[in-house]
Amino acid sequence: MRFESLKGKEFIEASKGKRLGYIQELDVTFDVTSGKIQSLIIPKYSILGIRKEHPSLRLEWKQIRVIGQDIILIDNN
């Protein structure tokens, strides 16, 4: 899977069914020794598509349950 294919997907908290937003941009952190992904960093945007100055949402890789065709289900525990 390419990170470009994650753009446009909606991410949803699985336990509550709560919509958390859409991925417009994405940064990744990874462990340089193992090469494994540690987290996804998703900047927050306003309704008009302007990047907010609030902190970005950081999703730890272990929080991601499923990456589907249209959505990403996460555990937010």
BELGIVEN-V68935 format. One record per pair of residues at least 4 apart in sequence whose C-alpha atoms are under 7 Angstrom apart, sorted by the first residue. I is the first residue (numbers start at 1). J is the second residue. Records with the same first field share a line. If there is no record, write none. Layout:
# BELGIVEN-V68935
I: J  J
This chain:
# BELGIVEN-V68935
6: 23
7: 23  24  25
8: 22  23  24
9: 22  23  70  71  72
10: 21  22  23  70  71  72
11: 19  20  21  22  71  72  73
12: 17  18  19  20  72  73  74
13: 17  18  19  20  73  74  75  76
14: 73  74  75
15: 75
23: 42
25: 42  43
26: 40  41  42
27: 40  41  42
28: 39  40  41
29: 37  38  39  40
30: 35  36  37  38  39
31: 35  36  37  38
37: 61
38: 60  61
39: 58  59  60  61
40: 58  59  60  61
41: 56  57  58  59
42: 56  57  58
43: 56  57
44: 51  52  54  56  57
45: 49  50  51  52
46: 50  51  52
59: 63
63: 74  75  76
64: 73  74  75
65: 73  74  75
66: 72  73
67: 71  72  73
68: 72
